[in-house]
């Protein structure tokens, strides 16, 4: 059974940092690119960052370029998102999924990130 469990969200002041984690199980993690998405209230789900199966190719949305860093551990079956210089507009539920061009697994619950003073 496929499971994607996100953690690490919380309330942080503008300019602060958070590190999100996604633990994956139920599929061969090292065979898949992994992506982080986010969804803010009233907005469509947005692709934030993605990393290829071996970690060589990485893409970021323009809105997070230079502030967020995606990484993965193919031994522990985890993918992380280091978020720095957070802005109020980064407030959203953050979710991970497998796949480069589209999400290919059932969605997890996500983790809430709130950036506010």
Long-range contacts (C-beta under 8 A, 24 or more apart in sequence): 1-25, 1-26, 2-26, 2-27, 2-105, 2-106, 3-108, 4-95, 4-96, 4-97, 4-98, 4-105, 4-106, 4-107, 4-108, 5-108, 5-109, 6-94, 6-95, 6-96, 6-108, 6-109, 6-110, 6-111, 7-111, 8-111, 9-93, 9-94, 9-111, 9-112, 9-113, 9-114, 10-112, 10-113, 10-114, 11-114, 11-116, 12-86, 12-113, 12-114, 12-115, 13-115, 13-116, 13-117, 14-86, 14-87, 14-88, 14-115, 14-116, 14-117, 15-85, 15-86, 16-86, 16-115, 17-82, 17-83, 17-84, 17-85, 17-86, 18-83, 18-86, 18-113, 19-80, 19-81, 19-82, 19-83, 20-80, 20-81, 20-82, 20-83, 20-94, 20-111, 20-113, 21-78, 21-79, 21-80, 22-78, 22-79, 22-80, 22-81, 22-96, 22-108, 23-76, 23-77, 23-78, 24-77, 24-78, 24-79, 24-96, 24-98, 25-77, 27-98, 27-105, 29-74, 29-77, 29-98, 30-54, 30-74, 32-98, 32-99, 32-104, 33-57, 33-98, 33-99, 33-100, 34-70, 34-72, 34-79, 34-96, 34-97, 34-98, 34-99, 35-96, 35-97, 35-98, 35-99, 35-100, 35-103, 36-70, 36-79, 36-81, 36-94, 36-95, 36-96, 37-94, 37-95, 37-96, 37-97, 37-103, 38-90, 38-92, 38-93, 38-94, 38-95, 38-113, 39-92, 39-93, 39-95, 39-110, 40-91, 40-92, 40-93, 43-92, 45-95, 46-92, 48-81, 48-94, 49-81, 50-100, 51-79, 52-100, 63-89, 64-90, 83-113, 86-113, 86-115, 87-115, 88-115, 88-116, 89-115, 90-115, 91-115, 91-116
